[in-house]
Amino acid sequence: MPKPRRLTQRYICDEADKTRGSEDIPVEIEEIIELKYKIQIVPLRELLKVVNTEGFLSKDKLEIYVDQERYINPIFKQRLRFTLAHELGHYILHPEFYEDVEFKKPEDIITFFNSMNEDDLHWFEYQANEFAGRILVPVTKLESLINGNKSYIEELKGKFQESDGHDDLILDAFSRKICGDFDVSNDVIKIRIHKERLIEHFS
């Protein structure tokens, strides 16, 4: 089995931006997957329960399998969007991994993960997570919303200035305010603000 390449942050961001194309938000991740890359999204019953994963890319890279409950229940919509973007990240960043593995049934994903050492698995998943975050949260849109909410951020600074961990409280409140614009969780927004080096706006 090949080892995951140690891709640079710049490379991952460039690939995510190129894959997304338009910076309109919320990003239509299902359309990108199904129309641009001709990958079918296939819900499977109890996928999360059986193999402890919310989604995986098939060996032939023609399907992304997702947990059916996560697919049909709107409460999981944001998590599903990230899962789909994550698996698309594997498609874009890690095509060599799917040449030497067999996913004949969902349980085979466990064997696949168990065959990787801890460090390789970390890079494999970390890179797909970074791709997912970047494709769903275009940096120009994130910067625009930060700049357009400066008065709100200053209001938060005044509100939390006497609180322990006030920077985290400010960032959390702001992330909750704008996460719906991107249709992602507030945690995804917080991570992108750190990764895109925009945290100084909240200090």
N, C-alpha and C positions, 0 to 999 in steps of 0.2 A: 504494500500500500504506500503511495507517495506521501511525503511529509508536506503539510501546508506551507506554502511560501510565506515568508515574513513580509507581507505587503505593507507599504508605507501608508500613513494616514492620507497623504495627498493623493495617492493612487486610488484608494478606496473612495474618497470623496469625488474624484474626477469620474470614476466609473459610475457612481450613483447618479451624479448630475447628468452624465451622458445618457444613461438608461432612462431617467425621468423625462428629459427633454423640457417640456413646459414647466414653468415654476408656479402654475396655478395651484391654489390650495382650496380644499384638501386634495391631495394627490390621488388620482384615480388608479390606485395600485392594481385593482382587479382588471381594469381595462388594459393596463400595461402588460400584465401577465398573459391575459387571454388573447388580446388582439395583436399586440406588438410582437410577443414571443411565442404565441400559439401554444401556450401551456394550459392544460385543463386543470381546473380546481375541482378536486374530488373529495366530498365529505365522507368520512368513515365513522361508523358507530363505535363509540367507546375507545377511540384511538388513544386518548389521553390516559384512560384507565388501564388499558392493556399494555401499552409500551412506554407510558410516562413521557410522551412527547405530544405537542400540539400540532405538529406538522412535519412532513418530510418530502423531499424531492425524489421522484422515482429514478431508477438507474438510467432509463432512456431519456430522462429530463423532459418528458412530455406531460407529466402530471405532478401537481403538488397536492398531496393528501393532507387533509386537515380534519381535526376532531369535529364530528357532526354537531354536537351540542354547541361548541364554540362558533360554528358556522351559522346556525339558525337562530341562536339566542342573541338579540340585539344588545344585551348587557355586556357581551364579550366583543362587540364590534371593534373597538380600538385595539384590543389584544389580538384579534384575528388579523387586522390590517398589518400589525407589526410582524406577526408570524408569516404572513404571505410575503412581505418585503424581505424578511430574513431568508426565506427559502429561495427567493429570487436572487438574493445575494450569493447564495451557494452556486446557483446556476451561472451567474456572471463571473464570480471570483474563483470557483473551485471545480471547473469542469473535469479536470484530470481525475478527481476522486471517484467519479461515477463510471469510469471505464473498467475498474477492477473489482466492483462490488456487485452483489446480487440482492435485490429487494423483492423477493418473490412473495413475501407476506409481511405485514407490519412488524412482526416480532424480529425480522431480520435487522431492523434499525438498531436494536439493542446490541446485536452481535457486531454491527458496524462500529458503534461508539465504543464498545468494550475492546475492540481491536486496536484502538488508538491510545497512545500513552497520554498522560495527563497534560503535558505541555502542548502536544500537537492538537489535542481536543480543545484546549483553551484558545489557541490561535484560530482554529477552524470556526468556532462559535463566535469568538470576539469579532473577527473580521466581518462575518455575516450580520452581526448586531450593529456594527458601525455603518455598514452599507444601508441597513434598514432605517436607522435613525436619520441618516443624511438624505436618503431618497424621499422620506416622508416629511422632512422638515427642511425645505430649501433655505439655505443660510441667508439669502437676500431678503426673503420674506420675514425670517426671524429678526434680522436686524431692523427691518422696517417697522415691525410691531414694537420692538423695544424703543426705537426712536419716537414712535407715535404715542408712547405711553410714559414719557419721561415724567410728566406731572404726577401720574399715578404711582410710579416708582418712588418719587420723592415723598409722596404722601405715606407710602409704606415705610420708608426710612424713618419718618417722624413717628409713626405709630409703633414701630418695633425697636427704636433706638435704645431703650432701656432694658430690652429683653436679652436673656442669654441666647447666643446663637442667632442674633438678629439678621445676619446676612442670609442664613438658611431660611429663616422665616419669610424674608422679603422675596427670595427666589421662589419659594414654594407658592406663595400667594400670587405672584405674577404668572408663574407657570400654569396655575389653575385657571387664571383669567383668560389665557390665550390658547390653551391646549385644544379647545373645541374648534378653533379656526383651522387647525391641522388635522383634526379628528384622530389625535393620539393621546396617550395618557400624559399627565403632568410630569411624570418621571422621565418620559422621553424628552420633553422640553427641557427639563433641568439638565439632563445629560448633554443635550446639544448645546446649551448655553456654555457649559464648561468646555466641551470639545471644540467649539468654534471660537473659544477665547473671548467670550463676551461677558464674562463674569464681573469685570470691573464696573459695569453699569449698576451693579447691585451692592457694591461695597460701601 
